[in-house]
């Protein structure tokens, strides 16, 4: 194992939040905070060939040897490298699958990072292709980190693995002041209460659906976004469209709001890393549940974005998260979950953009397609992610099938697509 890979390292503030989310997902019918990246391989390579190639990566073998050690009071949680060899193993699935999300065995798998490798691989035969599914604990790294990892296995020399200095060196007086400002902002915004997809907190049937637009439809989407004058803030357009579809989907409760935290990548522009750790902060949007047109929603989003940027909320939120990782889990859970009565959000939303547009091969294997599958639980119930690959827009969403009918989710699907393309 390379000497420059440490035997232990601490979790950052965003990582510790993912520890909390892992417990939340498990408590509410999910398999934990497990993300998945499905990579369609154009070559009909068998598992043995792919497994052999994966085991040539010293970085992957290092990650497979990591185990999580959670904290006691005021002691920081850490990743530690376990002694021994932990080669990558691939499990094969060769049933009759029309799409990788139909392979329920993979999506029901969990990972206990205290005793198991935080990353694993499966190979699924889908129609005439093989799909390599990478599953990993979100505690270890975020979606962009996994993209960087898998797209750089052939050339890790110019990859930034760890952040330069993960520690925020601030006195506790300043930390407490910043935490109070963020807390007051959040509490004030969510006073009306959150609109949720459903009121059933426990249902373990999580389903994924994928909307994939053609290149022509993707251009229609871009043209539609241009008419809204979103500029570089295309994610806000996606969120506005999602909000209108959400309003049409749910049984509205008077005076409730949509509360949507949106992750913001904190990596420096142009830098290939860091890979390890969740390098994100959040913006938070309070959206009215009354029927509105897209222009009204977009105006509201823009005003909130500008306001939060002026108050430097993302930086203050990072300070709060960094400080709270020293708290015991029961206190952390109380502070994070109690304002929203445990729901955390009306729905989870993210946009990974087209950050994989240059990906052609992985370890010499030709890549045909890539799809993110985000973690989800039954409470609040809806997770949606936007991504783009080779000029085609994708929307992946997940929901508890036992709490809402497939017919209603297909209506959500149609509403979302119509709004994106300007047909609604």
C-alpha positions as CSV (number, residue, x, y, z in Angstrom):
1,X,0.0,0.0,0.0
2,X,1.4,3.4,-1.0
3,X,3.1,5.2,1.9
4,X,1.3,8.5,1.1
5,X,-2.1,7.0,2.0
6,X,-2.7,7.5,5.7
7,X,-3.6,4.8,8.1
8,X,-6.3,7.0,9.7
9,X,-8.0,10.3,8.9
10,X,-10.8,12.3,10.4
11,X,-14.3,12.8,9.0
12,X,-15.1,16.4,8.0
13,X,-18.3,18.1,9.1
14,X,-20.2,17.1,5.9
15,X,-19.1,13.5,6.4
16,X,-20.5,13.4,9.9
17,X,-23.8,14.7,8.6
18,X,-23.8,11.6,6.2
19,X,-23.2,9.4,9.3
20,X,-26.4,10.9,10.7
21,X,-28.2,10.4,7.4
22,X,-27.1,6.7,7.3
23,X,-28.9,6.2,10.7
24,X,-31.9,8.1,9.5
25,X,-32.3,6.0,6.3
26,X,-31.9,2.8,8.2
27,X,-34.5,3.9,10.8
28,X,-37.0,4.8,8.1
29,X,-37.0,1.8,5.9
30,X,-33.9,2.3,3.8
31,X,-30.7,0.3,3.4
32,X,-28.6,3.1,4.7
33,X,-26.8,6.1,3.1
34,X,-25.7,4.0,0.0
35,X,-25.1,5.7,-3.4
36,X,-24.7,3.8,-6.6
37,X,-23.2,4.6,-10.0
38,X,-24.2,2.3,-12.9
39,X,-21.7,2.2,-15.7
40,X,-22.8,0.5,-19.0
41,X,-19.9,-1.3,-20.6
42,X,-19.9,-1.6,-24.4
43,X,-17.5,-4.6,-24.4
44,X,-19.1,-7.9,-23.3
45,X,-16.4,-8.3,-20.6
46,X,-16.9,-11.0,-18.0
47,X,-16.6,-10.4,-14.3
48,X,-13.2,-12.0,-14.0
49,X,-11.7,-9.6,-16.5
50,X,-13.2,-6.5,-14.8
51,X,-12.3,-7.8,-11.3
52,X,-8.7,-8.3,-12.4
53,X,-8.6,-4.7,-13.7
54,X,-10.1,-3.2,-10.6
55,X,-7.6,-5.0,-8.4
56,X,-4.7,-3.2,-10.2
57,X,-5.9,0.1,-8.6
58,X,-4.0,0.8,-5.4
59,X,-6.5,3.5,-4.5
60,X,-9.5,1.1,-4.7
61,X,-7.7,-1.5,-2.6
62,X,-6.9,1.2,-0.1
63,X,-10.5,2.3,0.1
64,X,-11.6,-1.3,0.5
65,X,-9.4,-1.6,3.6
66,X,-11.0,1.4,5.4
67,X,-13.4,1.0,8.3
68,X,-15.3,3.6,10.2
69,X,-14.7,4.3,13.9
70,X,-17.4,6.6,15.3
71,X,-16.9,9.1,18.1
72,X,-17.4,9.3,21.8
73,X,-18.0,12.6,23.5
74,X,-15.8,15.3,21.9
75,X,-13.7,12.7,20.1
76,X,-13.8,13.0,16.3
77,X,-15.0,10.0,14.2
78,X,-12.2,8.6,12.0
79,X,-11.6,6.2,9.1
80,X,-8.9,3.6,9.9
81,X,-7.1,1.3,7.5
82,X,-7.6,-2.3,8.6
83,X,-4.6,-4.6,8.5
84,X,-4.6,-7.3,5.8
85,X,-5.5,-7.6,2.2
86,X,-9.0,-6.9,0.9
87,X,-9.2,-7.6,-2.8
88,X,-12.1,-6.4,-4.9
89,X,-14.7,-9.0,-5.6
90,X,-17.5,-8.7,-8.2
91,X,-20.9,-10.4,-7.8
92,X,-22.7,-11.2,-11.0
93,X,-26.5,-11.0,-11.8
94,X,-27.7,-12.5,-15.0
95,X,-31.5,-12.4,-14.7
96,X,-33.8,-11.0,-17.4
97,X,-33.4,-7.3,-16.6
98,X,-34.7,-4.5,-18.9
99,X,-32.9,-1.9,-16.8
100,X,-30.3,-2.0,-14.0
101,X,-32.8,-0.5,-11.5
102,X,-34.9,-3.7,-12.0
103,X,-32.3,-5.7,-10.2
104,X,-33.8,-5.5,-6.7
105,X,-31.1,-7.6,-5.2
106,X,-28.5,-4.9,-5.7
107,X,-30.7,-2.0,-4.5
108,X,-31.6,-3.9,-1.4
109,X,-27.9,-4.4,-0.4
110,X,-26.5,-2.4,2.5
111,X,-23.0,-1.7,3.7
112,X,-22.0,-1.7,7.3
113,X,-18.8,0.5,7.1
114,X,-17.7,-0.4,10.7
115,X,-17.0,-4.0,9.6
116,X,-17.2,-4.1,5.8
117,X,-15.4,-2.3,2.9
118,X,-17.2,1.0,2.2
119,X,-17.2,0.3,-1.6
120,X,-18.4,-2.8,-3.6
121,X,-19.0,-3.8,-7.2
122,X,-21.7,-5.8,-9.0
123,X,-22.1,-6.8,-12.7
124,X,-25.6,-7.0,-14.2
125,X,-26.5,-8.3,-17.6
126,X,-29.1,-5.9,-19.0
127,X,-30.5,-6.9,-22.4
128,X,-27.3,-7.0,-24.6
129,X,-25.0,-5.1,-22.3
130,X,-23.1,-5.4,-19.1
131,X,-23.6,-2.8,-16.4
132,X,-21.0,-2.3,-13.7
133,X,-22.7,-1.0,-10.5
134,X,-20.5,0.7,-8.0
135,X,-22.1,0.9,-4.5
136,X,-20.5,3.0,-1.8
137,X,-21.2,4.6,1.5
138,X,-21.9,8.3,1.1
139,X,-20.0,8.8,4.4
140,X,-16.7,8.2,2.6
141,X,-17.2,10.4,-0.5
142,X,-19.8,12.2,-2.5
143,X,-21.1,11.7,-6.0
144,X,-18.5,14.0,-7.6
145,X,-15.8,12.2,-5.6
146,X,-16.9,8.9,-7.1
147,X,-17.0,10.3,-10.6
148,X,-13.4,11.5,-10.2
149,X,-12.4,8.2,-8.7
150,X,-13.9,6.0,-11.5
151,X,-12.9,8.2,-14.4
152,X,-9.3,8.5,-13.1
153,X,-8.4,4.9,-12.3
154,X,-6.0,4.9,-15.3
155,X,-4.2,8.1,-14.2
156,X,-4.4,8.8,-10.5
157,X,-1.0,10.6,-10.5
158,X,-2.7,14.0,-11.1
159,X,-5.7,13.3,-8.9
160,X,-6.1,15.1,-5.6
161,X,-7.1,12.3,-3.1
162,X,-7.3,14.3,0.2
163,X,-8.0,17.9,0.9
164,X,-5.0,20.1,1.7
165,X,-6.2,21.0,5.2
166,X,-9.6,19.7,6.2
167,X,-9.4,21.4,9.7
168,X,-11.2,24.7,10.3
169,X,-9.0,26.5,12.9
170,X,-11.5,28.8,14.6
171,X,-12.0,29.7,18.3
172,X,-15.2,28.3,19.8
173,X,-16.5,31.8,20.5
174,X,-16.6,32.5,16.7
175,X,-17.9,29.0,16.0
176,X,-20.8,29.5,18.4
177,X,-21.7,32.9,16.9
178,X,-21.8,31.4,13.4
179,X,-23.8,28.4,14.5
180,X,-26.4,30.7,16.1
181,X,-26.8,32.7,12.9
182,X,-27.4,29.6,10.9
183,X,-29.7,28.1,13.5
184,X,-31.8,31.3,13.6
185,X,-32.0,31.3,9.8
186,X,-33.2,27.7,9.6
187,X,-35.7,27.8,12.5
188,X,-37.3,31.0,11.1
189,X,-37.7,29.6,7.7
190,X,-39.4,26.3,8.6
191,X,-41.8,27.5,11.2
192,X,-44.9,26.9,9.0
193,X,-44.1,23.2,8.8
194,X,-43.0,21.0,5.9
195,X,-45.2,19.6,3.1
196,X,-44.3,15.9,2.7
197,X,-44.9,13.3,0.0
198,X,-46.8,11.1,2.5
199,X,-47.3,10.7,6.3
200,X,-46.2,7.1,6.5
201,X,-42.8,6.9,8.2
202,X,-42.1,3.2,7.8
203,X,-42.2,1.5,4.4
204,X,-39.2,-0.4,3.1
205,X,-40.1,-0.7,-0.6
206,X,-38.0,1.9,-2.4
207,X,-38.3,2.2,-6.2
208,X,-36.2,4.0,-8.7
209,X,-37.4,5.5,-12.0
210,X,-35.2,7.1,-14.8
211,X,-36.3,9.8,-17.3
212,X,-33.9,10.0,-20.2
213,X,-34.3,12.8,-22.7
214,X,-33.1,12.5,-26.3
215,X,-30.5,14.9,-27.6
216,X,-33.3,16.9,-29.3
217,X,-35.3,17.1,-26.1
218,X,-32.2,18.1,-24.2
219,X,-31.7,21.0,-26.6
220,X,-35.4,21.9,-26.1
221,X,-34.7,21.9,-22.4
222,X,-31.7,24.2,-22.8
223,X,-33.7,26.6,-25.0
224,X,-36.5,26.7,-22.5
225,X,-34.0,27.5,-19.7
226,X,-32.5,30.3,-21.8
227,X,-35.9,31.9,-22.1
228,X,-36.0,32.0,-18.3
229,X,-32.7,33.9,-18.2
230,X,-31.2,31.4,-15.8
231,X,-27.6,31.9,-17.1
232,X,-25.2,29.6,-15.4
233,X,-27.8,28.7,-12.7
234,X,-29.5,25.9,-14.6
235,X,-29.9,23.9,-11.4
236,X,-32.4,26.5,-10.1
237,X,-34.4,25.9,-13.3
238,X,-34.5,22.2,-12.6
239,X,-35.5,22.9,-9.0
240,X,-38.3,25.2,-10.1
241,X,-39.7,22.6,-12.5
242,X,-39.4,19.9,-9.8
243,X,-41.3,22.1,-7.3
244,X,-44.2,22.6,-9.7
245,X,-44.4,18.9,-10.3
246,X,-44.3,18.3,-6.5
247,X,-47.1,20.7,-5.9
248,X,-49.2,18.7,-8.5
249,X,-48.3,15.4,-6.9
250,X,-49.0,15.8,-3.2
251,X,-52.1,16.2,-1.1
252,X,-51.5,19.7,0.0
253,X,-51.8,20.8,3.7
254,X,-52.8,24.5,4.1
255,X,-49.9,26.9,4.9
256,X,-47.2,24.2,4.7
257,X,-44.0,24.9,2.7
258,X,-41.6,22.9,0.6
259,X,-38.2,22.9,2.4
260,X,-35.4,21.8,0.0
261,X,-31.7,21.7,0.9
262,X,-29.5,21.8,-2.2
263,X,-25.9,20.6,-2.1
264,X,-23.2,22.9,-3.4
265,X,-19.8,21.5,-4.5
266,X,-17.0,23.2,-2.6
267,X,-14.1,22.0,-4.8
268,X,-12.1,24.7,-6.5
269,X,-13.0,25.1,-10.1
270,X,-10.7,23.1,-12.4
271,X,-9.2,21.0,-9.6
272,X,-9.4,17.2,-10.0
273,X,-10.3,16.6,-6.3
274,X,-10.4,16.1,-3.5
275,X,-11.8,12.6,-4.0
276,X,-12.1,11.6,-0.3
277,X,-14.7,13.2,1.9
278,X,-18.0,15.0,1.2
279,X,-16.9,18.4,-0.2
280,X,-20.2,20.1,-0.1
281,X,-22.2,22.8,1.7
282,X,-25.9,23.6,1.2
283,X,-28.3,26.3,0.1
284,X,-31.8,26.1,1.6
285,X,-35.0,27.0,-0.2
286,X,-38.4,27.7,1.3
287,X,-41.0,27.3,-1.5
288,X,-44.7,28.1,-1.3
289,X,-47.1,25.2,-1.9
290,X,-49.7,27.3,-3.7
291,X,-50.1,26.9,-7.4
292,X,-47.7,29.2,-9.2
293,X,-46.2,29.5,-12.7
294,X,-42.6,28.8,-13.4
295,X,-41.7,32.5,-13.7
296,X,-42.9,33.1,-10.1
297,X,-41.1,30.1,-8.7
298,X,-37.8,31.1,-10.5
299,X,-38.1,34.7,-9.2
300,X,-38.5,33.4,-5.6
301,X,-35.5,31.0,-6.0
302,X,-33.3,33.7,-7.4
303,X,-34.2,36.1,-4.6
304,X,-33.5,33.5,-1.9
305,X,-30.2,32.5,-3.6
306,X,-29.0,36.1,-3.7
307,X,-30.0,36.6,0.0
308,X,-28.1,33.5,1.1
309,X,-25.0,34.4,-0.8
310,X,-25.0,37.9,0.7
311,X,-25.1,36.4,4.2
312,X,-22.4,33.9,3.3
313,X,-24.7,31.1,4.5
314,X,-22.8,28.2,2.8
315,X,-19.6,29.1,4.6
316,X,-21.4,29.6,7.9
317,X,-23.1,26.2,7.5
318,X,-19.8,24.5,6.9
319,X,-18.5,26.1,10.2
320,X,-21.6,24.7,12.0
321,X,-21.2,21.2,10.6
322,X,-17.4,21.2,11.4
323,X,-18.1,22.2,15.0
324,X,-21.0,19.7,15.5
325,X,-19.0,16.6,14.5
326,X,-17.6,16.8,18.0
327,X,-21.0,16.3,19.4
328,X,-22.3,12.8,20.5
329,X,-24.8,11.3,18.2
330,X,-27.9,11.8,20.4
331,X,-27.2,15.5,20.7
332,X,-26.4,15.8,17.0
333,X,-29.6,14.1,16.1
334,X,-31.6,16.3,18.5
335,X,-30.2,19.5,16.9
336,X,-30.4,18.4,13.3
337,X,-33.7,16.6,13.2
338,X,-36.0,18.3,15.8
339,X,-36.7,21.5,13.8
340,X,-38.3,19.5,11.0
341,X,-39.8,16.8,13.3
342,X,-37.4,14.3,11.8
343,X,-38.3,14.8,8.1
344,X,-35.2,16.9,7.3
345,X,-36.7,18.1,4.0
346,X,-39.8,18.0,1.8
347,X,-37.7,16.2,-0.7
348,X,-34.0,15.8,-1.5
349,X,-32.7,17.4,-4.7
350,X,-29.3,17.6,-6.4
351,X,-27.8,18.2,-9.9
352,X,-24.5,16.7,-10.8
353,X,-24.4,18.5,-14.2
354,X,-22.4,17.2,-17.1
355,X,-19.2,16.5,-15.2
356,X,-18.7,13.1,-16.9
357,X,-19.0,14.4,-20.4
358,X,-15.4,13.4,-21.2
359,X,-15.6,9.9,-19.9
360,X,-14.9,7.3,-22.6
361,X,-13.2,4.4,-20.9
362,X,-12.6,3.0,-17.4
363,X,-9.5,0.8,-17.0
364,X,-9.5,0.2,-20.8
365,X,-13.2,-0.7,-20.9
366,X,-15.4,1.3,-23.2
367,X,-18.2,3.2,-21.4
368,X,-21.6,3.4,-23.1
369,X,-23.6,5.2,-20.5
370,X,-23.6,6.3,-16.8
371,X,-26.4,6.8,-14.3
372,X,-26.4,7.9,-10.7
373,X,-28.8,6.3,-8.2
374,X,-28.9,8.4,-5.0
375,X,-29.7,7.1,-1.5
376,X,-33.3,7.3,-0.3
377,X,-35.5,6.4,2.6
378,X,-39.2,6.4,3.2
379,X,-39.1,9.6,5.2
380,X,-39.5,12.2,3.6
381,X,-39.7,9.8,0.7
382,X,-38.8,11.6,-2.5
383,X,-35.2,12.0,-3.8
384,X,-34.5,13.4,-7.2
385,X,-31.2,14.0,-9.1
386,X,-30.5,15.6,-12.4
387,X,-27.5,14.7,-14.5
388,X,-26.3,14.8,-18.1
389,X,-24.1,12.4,-20.1
390,X,-23.0,12.9,-23.7
391,X,-25.6,15.5,-24.5
392,X,-28.6,13.7,-23.0
393,X,-30.3,14.9,-19.8
394,X,-31.4,12.3,-17.2
395,X,-33.6,12.7,-14.2
396,X,-33.5,9.9,-11.6
397,X,-36.0,9.8,-8.8
398,X,-36.7,7.4,-6.0
399,X,-39.9,7.0,-3.9
400,X,-41.5,4.4,-1.5
401,X,-43.8,2.4,-3.7
402,X,-46.0,1.3,-0.8
403,X,-46.9,4.8,0.1
404,X,-47.8,6.3,-3.2
405,X,-49.2,4.7,-6.3
406,X,-47.3,4.1,-9.5
407,X,-50.0,5.9,-11.4
408,X,-49.5,9.1,-9.4
409,X,-45.7,8.9,-9.8
410,X,-46.2,8.5,-13.6
411,X,-48.3,11.6,-13.5
412,X,-45.4,13.3,-11.6
413,X,-43.1,12.0,-14.4
414,X,-45.2,13.4,-17.1
415,X,-45.7,16.8,-15.3
416,X,-41.9,17.1,-14.8
417,X,-41.1,16.4,-18.4
418,X,-43.8,18.8,-19.7
419,X,-42.5,21.6,-17.6
420,X,-38.9,20.9,-18.5
421,X,-39.7,21.1,-22.3
422,X,-42.1,24.0,-22.0
423,X,-45.2,21.9,-22.9
424,X,-46.9,22.4,-19.5
